[in-house]
Amino acid sequence: MRKRKMYLSVEDIAELFELSVSFAYRVVERMNADLESKNYYVILGRVPTRYVELPHLRH
């Protein structure tokens, strides 16, 4: 059984959204800026899986 990740790395974001790794760094930076503006603790280069799964990110 595979354990679900709590945080997604830049490489995970690139794969999930089919982006280049260099562009995924910018996306993660913006996601972290959004989280930081909401007073969440951020880890550079990682994004909480729950944040990525939020409905506002789906098209």
Backbone as numpy.savetxt, mean C-alpha at the origin, in Angstrom:
# Nx Ny Nz CAx CAy CAz Cx Cy Cz
-1.14 -23.82 4.79 -1.97 -22.65 4.79 -1.08 -21.40 4.79
-1.38 -20.49 3.88 -0.58 -19.27 3.76 -1.16 -18.18 4.64
-0.30 -17.56 5.44 -0.73 -16.50 6.33 -0.86 -15.19 5.55
-1.91 -14.45 5.85 -2.17 -13.18 5.18 -1.20 -12.13 5.70
-0.63 -11.34 4.80 0.30 -10.29 5.18 -0.44 -9.12 5.82
0.15 -8.55 6.85 -0.43 -7.36 7.47 -0.06 -6.11 6.67
1.13 -6.12 6.07 1.60 -5.00 5.27 2.02 -5.48 3.90
1.75 -4.66 2.88 2.18 -4.95 1.52 3.40 -4.10 1.19
4.36 -4.70 0.53 5.57 -3.98 0.14 5.33 -3.27 -1.19
6.30 -2.49 -1.60 6.22 -1.81 -2.90 6.10 -2.83 -4.01
6.84 -3.91 -3.90 6.78 -4.96 -4.92 5.39 -5.60 -4.98
4.77 -5.79 -3.82 3.41 -6.34 -3.77 2.43 -5.38 -4.45
2.56 -4.09 -4.19 1.68 -3.09 -4.79 1.87 -3.06 -6.31
3.12 -3.13 -6.75 3.41 -3.15 -8.18 2.74 -4.34 -8.85
2.82 -5.49 -8.23 2.22 -6.70 -8.79 0.69 -6.63 -8.75
0.15 -6.18 -7.64 -1.30 -6.13 -7.46 -1.97 -5.19 -8.46
-1.39 -4.01 -8.67 -1.98 -3.01 -9.55 -1.36 -2.98 -10.94
-0.45 -3.93 -11.21 0.23 -4.04 -12.50 0.95 -2.74 -12.86
1.81 -2.29 -11.94 2.59 -1.07 -12.10 4.07 -1.42 -12.14
4.85 -0.48 -12.64 6.30 -0.65 -12.52 6.66 -0.42 -11.06
7.76 -0.98 -10.65 8.19 -0.84 -9.25 8.48 0.62 -8.94
9.08 1.34 -9.88 9.41 2.75 -9.63 8.14 3.58 -9.43
7.09 3.31 -10.20 5.83 4.04 -10.02 5.13 3.59 -8.74
5.26 2.33 -8.40 4.64 1.81 -7.17 5.23 2.52 -5.94
6.51 2.91 -5.99 7.09 3.67 -4.89 6.34 4.98 -4.69
5.98 5.65 -5.78 5.23 6.90 -5.68 3.83 6.65 -5.12
3.21 5.56 -5.55 1.87 5.22 -5.07 1.91 4.96 -3.57
2.87 4.18 -3.12 3.01 3.86 -1.69 3.29 5.13 -0.90
4.10 6.01 -1.46 4.40 7.28 -0.79 3.12 8.10 -0.59
2.26 8.14 -1.59 0.99 8.87 -1.48 0.03 8.19 -0.49
0.01 6.87 -0.52 -0.84 6.14 0.43 -0.38 6.42 1.86
0.93 6.41 2.07 1.47 6.69 3.40 1.21 8.13 3.81
1.26 9.06 2.88 0.96 10.46 3.20 -0.50 10.59 3.63
-1.39 9.88 2.95 -2.81 9.90 3.33 -3.00 9.33 4.73
-2.35 8.21 5.00 -2.46 7.60 6.33 -1.88 8.52 7.40
-0.76 9.14 7.10 -0.11 10.02 8.07 -1.00 11.24 8.37
-1.69 11.73 7.35 -2.59 12.88 7.57 -3.76 12.51 8.47
-4.05 11.22 8.56 -5.12 10.72 9.43 -4.57 10.22 10.76
-3.33 10.61 11.05 -2.63 10.28 12.30 -2.39 8.78 12.51
-2.17 8.06 11.43 -1.78 6.65 11.54 -0.26 6.57 11.51
0.25 5.55 12.15 1.68 5.26 12.12 1.99 4.63 10.77
3.02 5.10 10.08 3.37 4.54 8.78 4.75 3.91 8.80
4.92 2.92 7.96 6.21 2.26 7.76 6.61 2.55 6.32
7.73 3.22 6.14 8.16 3.58 4.80 8.33 2.34 3.93
7.78 2.42 2.72 7.90 1.31 1.77 6.88 0.21 1.98
5.97 0.40 2.92 4.93 -0.60 3.19 3.60 0.10 3.43
2.52 -0.62 3.09 1.16 -0.10 3.28 0.34 -1.21 3.93
-0.49 -0.87 4.91 -1.34 -1.89 5.53 -2.26 -2.55 4.49
-2.38 -3.84 4.54 -3.24 -4.57 3.61 -4.67 -4.08 3.69
-5.14 -3.80 4.89 -6.53 -3.31 5.04 -6.75 -1.99 4.32
-5.76 -1.13 4.30 -5.89 0.15 3.60 -6.05 -0.07 2.10
-5.31 -1.01 1.56 -5.37 -1.29 0.12 -6.72 -1.93 -0.24
-7.31 -2.65 0.69 -8.57 -3.33 0.43 -9.79 -2.42 0.59
-9.61 -1.19 1.03 -10.74 -0.29 1.23 -11.47 -0.03 -0.09
-12.80 0.11 -0.04 -13.60 0.30 -1.25 -13.22 1.52 -2.09
-12.71 2.59 -1.47 -12.39 3.80 -2.24 -11.26 3.57 -3.23
-10.50 2.49 -3.10 -9.41 2.20 -4.04 -9.87 1.35 -5.21
-11.07 0.84 -5.14 -11.58 0.00 -6.23 -12.29 0.85 -7.26
-12.17 0.47 -8.51 -12.83 1.22 -9.58 -14.04 0.47 -10.04
